[in-house]
């Protein structure tokens, strides 16, 4: 075993455990101790030649298991069928998201962006070590050797890479392994590369956290209050005891609910149904969504608390007052649930040494790792997190307070800690007791001169901060402004003259959370509908009008203009079959630029059908192009599905929706076709999980306006004048 | 109560209360986890299995109602001609994202192809309406069914 510290502080170690070559970064503590036992690798190669990528990001369908494996396989010269993946254990020093500090987690569409160099370097270092080992064994120069498809050859020799694993593991990791030049890529950027998780997800063998059945496990469900903030004061479990398989019920120590324990999921569901809980509602939320909306709309009419872009507001107002025409629109965005297909769940497994394993589709392992360590009074090293496949998330599995894992911890702590406890949420729990995309309102006034040019843009935002009051506040909130409330407005690539952007925070009546594309879910809608309205008022083509504000020489403007032009070209902008109309929108989020053209038929009165969506995306290097296409398809569906007909509402503080019949998901017939085009790029990879979502809804809204003059300012559309075919 | 359950060609003796959804017998008693729990009210289709060859929602099908019927789950699809074609098409096109709904999607797709070997897009949309996919993989589900039809025709 040997460890080398690189001057650049990156690749620090390779260690042999038996005949295994592991390459990764070593935690600082372990290096100081000179021990390789704690080396947590990015790539692991067995003497049998098996290569495993250790994936530090969770897989909720967005593709990092395939993506990070692709990076390793590329640099190791492997075919994709020669590599498998495992999820990394929780270790915030080694497997941290490089954009999050010492914190392991997936979010903000960063999985590929932060891993791109790291996993390539690990693969490249492993390749060099194997080649050096082979060269030494054969008495030749390593420069004469190549590693292709698992075979090392050259200088008249040839052998499988596994033959040199033991010798390679004795070597020091190279300080600066040579990475492939992009012209040498065979897997990166190759649209024929298939997902590694497709077969298991197609034959029923894929194991999601919900599928875990540990020997002797119990299932726990939580009886929750109707109103947020109500406290459980007692319960009667007489009827629950009649349920076969019922084990016990216990008041959670924080009084947030009552834990019901049973032998099976069905027994837990029935027992919870039969439980009578008494609630203290004196401190509970009582507001209704109408009151939340009224508060937000009132805030839009008052002076904003924060001046987002430090604008000269008086100058903006004067410019608009002197304008030839003024375009004005108010917008309202309701609460939305994430509703991933797999209801939330996780399992806590007790170990003989007093420690535990959390089995979880863990989006941010560091959060529950720390939380369970505290709740169960265990040192961090006695808490392991085993990441399993996650059945979607859209942000829901990453809460700043590790909500469902904490519930599982509390439920487990109240037992004798001898049996595994699997905490299961129902769909009703998910929709009624969840965290929501916050409600927001915007009010925008745009002044145009006689030539139809923008002379001033006054933009008020009011809504519920996601970050304030959470552990992330200090990182994201600057000068009182929660960036996630305003992202995509004043920082848009558009060069808007006399822009004044203001923000007012309003009270939360529910827990709020990032929801696929976070602030961009509402800001893109507002920016792009306003751009469309301004173009219409100016009598100009919506694409040309937008391009006039993207003329700068900056990369931001060029890339935004690039996708806009490509989407317009591929989407047949400017022509449509009889009875069809089109709308366009473009937005930058998570470092990527996406433009979409939506084509519709029918009418808002009699029913609109979405005939086609054409998407152009610039996400830098598209590592797995087909995964990028899939993420655009999914992001478009997620964006459109919710604005068509979804909202979470409250009556007297209680959520009105129960299950999918009240929160109708996008269905297969809702969008007839989607075409995705990727802009070739040599820029570093940027996000793809979220950026497809923001432009979809405004492009749809603009298509509706193009045929009917109906400008949908409040969502969902079906409650604001739009019928669906 | 004791029930006899014929599943994937095998008969299982199951001890369950009448009224227990087939979904939970399959998952919690037989520990066959390819069939998924998504909503519990038959509105997402993640729990779809075949009962005598017809897709049904196992969350709303009770153990006492399936005695004497043949139940087939995703785990046996590779053994059926249509099931294998659908799975092949799904892998070729990388239909899945998170994958949680896909067992149900495949069970419904096999049901569709069993009664309509060459469905057009409108027929696919109509038949598959009840299978929700929150990742919105619908574009590829539609293409996957058409590809499976091609495979079966060949």
Interface residues (C-beta under 8 A of the other chain):
Chain A: X59 X60 X61 X62 X63 X194 X195 X197 X198 X199 X200 X201 X202 X203 X204 X205 X206 X207 X208 X210 X211 X213 X244 X264 X265 X266 X269 X339 X340 X341 X342 X343 X389 X390 X391 X392 X393 X394 X426 X427 X626 X627 X630 X633 X634 X636 X637 X638 X641 X659 X660 X661 X665 X666 X667 X668 X669 X670 X671 X672 X673 X674
Chain B: X17 X20 X21 X24 X27 X28 X29 X31 X32 X33 X34 X35 X36 X37 X38 X39 X40 X41 X43 X44 X46 X73 X74 X75 X77 X78 X87 X90 X91 X94 X95 X96 X97 X98 X99 X100 X101 X102 X103 X106 X121 X124 X125 X126 X128 X129 X131 X132 X133 X134 X135 X136 X137 X138 X139 X140 X141 X142
